[in-house]
């Protein structure tokens, strides 16, 4: 796509979803000719003489033919989404009307917008920084409360503000370092090295925290992947069905939701949990024996959470311990689930629990829940533990990274700051120090787009948007 800087041409696109049976569609124009072009086909007040943020009723005509009765909303730059003149035309939602109208506006001088071009203009014209623009796409895609919250925070500048602060501190310091260079041979130090070291350490800590938040942010954005594993007949498919059925009972009350959209995932208090690779599980028993240890491990690798299910009448503590150890990888959340307590006279912690937790707790897991998948007994407790584990990944008041591009930039910034720190340790000369600081700055700035971002990168970012956004 073209990412030509602030172009003067006026773009047009349908801003609402195409092909949906809503009552109204909105066609949006942005650019210096937006109002003139609309005025040329509008029959009503003279739009050229109206104030910004006003709405006008009238008809759109192609020659003598009336195409539709519409409402026109006017936004004069810079008080608009793109910072340019913007017109939004609310029409009846007919495919025919929309096509005629867009064709007419193009005939009068507008150009069909490319994917993400409205938001790209908002970015290029300074209406928002790059991370905020990316959050617009996330906001549109958000399907649950938690991802909505994160995207909204990012769009409103949550992450950018902190990054800006870091940038300014680094820029101030580089300025001092460069001042030293201006003095050449003279042995002067304007930049207090001890103070700088403290700053670098603080920044490193903050960036490391942001990087850590990605595990949580990513899980929230895409749903937390959960693997249910255990021996044959442990009750895995029963548990999955119980979890899904309870969810379905709640969700099916909401008009318009279909079974398909909620299948294999549940929403607990705004967080989506996805049960991965359950195709086999629901029909045949997906057992470690049946799928093999290698496959079970592969499956667990894709998961963030392992629900390891066992039946104490059919397993020994040693078996459970060996399998969990075999499946474990660093960072995996393991919840041990003892099933079929209805056959065991209710929930009582027993010797086998103790034998298992003695070995597995601390290093592999810290939760054991006893349930009856069949009777839905204590399944709510299991849900509570799941939720607590995921919530526990987020630090209070922390900014949360959800974007791979951002986490990569942060990792590179962290590395460069590591070089700065090492450089300070060995009394590296100012010019070499400044080089590493600039590298860190470049990576931090690439998140907000405060440097010239590569056109290809812009193309990739905005190309992911829908047309009209
Ligand atoms: P999977 O092989 O691990 O998927 O196990 P299934 O879910 O197919 O369950 C195996 C058998 O155990 C079935 O007959 C289930 O009805 C039964 N089962 C599963 N959970 C429970 C439970 O909590 N209590 C009792 N009594 N039986 C259960």
Boltz pocket constraint, residues with backbone or C-beta under 6 A from the ligand:
constraints:
  - pocket:
      binder: B
      contacts: [[A, 230], [A, 231], [A, 232], [A, 233], [A, 234], [A, 235], [A, 236], [A, 237], [A, 238], [A, 239], [A, 281], [A, 284], [A, 285], [A, 286], [A, 287], [A, 339], [A, 340], [A, 341], [A, 342], [A, 343], [A, 371], [A, 372], [A, 373], [A, 374], [A, 375]]
      max_distance: 6.0
